Amino acid sequence: MDEFEGKVALITGAARGQGRSHAVSFAERGADVVIVDRCENRETVTYPMATVEDLDETARLIEKTGRRALIVRADVADRAAMDSAVAQGISEFGRIDIAVANAGVSAMGAVQATSTALWDETIGSNLTGVFNTIGAVAPGMIERGYGRIITISSMLGRQGATNTAAYVASKWGVIGLSKSSALDLAQHGITVNVVAPGNISTPMIHNDKLYRHMRPDLESPTADDVEPIFRSLHSQPVAWLDPFEITRAVLFFAAEGSAHISGTVMPVDAGNAARVT
Ligand code: NAD
């Protein structure tokens, strides 16, 4: 379990959900980890964001493995804050070898009902946030001639969907940005790859607002009530996947042996990829 011994990973959106799974898994395999999260609710986002306590808990889980954690509270949409997060990571651990641009928000709404504020928040966190993460880690990686960057899109980054225009746009954007970054950084020993998850069991999908959106016929829908709808979004008969299923793909792209895999998109979406080009 020492595959990443001596390496330093930076994970955005690390306070909970998939980001926490990635962060703790890198630590279990020997890496020190810079964990970045905003830990702040937004008026436009209808479900609660992670808390400072969540981010502390991720740090505790990392330290339990014997590795070091550096906590940075930052909004990925803010370039100066991301430059500072990376500078803090380099000052503490010497460098950043691996970056996982995972932070993101879900936004519901038909295009005609999407406010400018919701659009800005969604593009800011999900797309500009990935741009800022890549932009902040790239100079140090170029200097050292080594880097593994993994970005998180979605199965909705490869198809259209109703009531999700801003989110879908942001996730298609992540793929275009990542492929172009892979080309720009190819001369420098840096790979950039995308993981495109299906429904993953985190607070982003397990929240009252989304449940009610999916089952407007029920007063207080439960996970059991929405399970068949989530299942229909996958090809395999499974409604949602464990965050570690995404971590497994992230670890693959971060590995030494993946040096010559760059610019790719790996769907981990219970077979939904079979339905889209
Ligand atoms: P989550 O809500 O549990 O975690 C997202 C984390 O990102 C939270 O800790 C939140 O505080 C943080 N965050 C949000 N905006 C931020 C910002 N601007 N700056 C810093 N931190 C910010 O959800 P998750 O499922 O773990 O999501 C992780 C990634 O996976 C996201 O990019 C999401 O779009 C993507 N994704 C999720 C699913 C799913 O079904 N859960 C499916 C496809 C893609």
Residues whose N, C-alpha, C, O or C-beta is under 5 A from the ligand:
A	BS01	NAD	G13 A14 A15 R16 G17 Q18 G19 V36 D37 R38 C39 M49 A50 A74 D75 V76 A77 N102 A103 G104 V105 S125 I152 S153 S154 M155 P197 G198 N199 I200 T202 P203 M204 I205
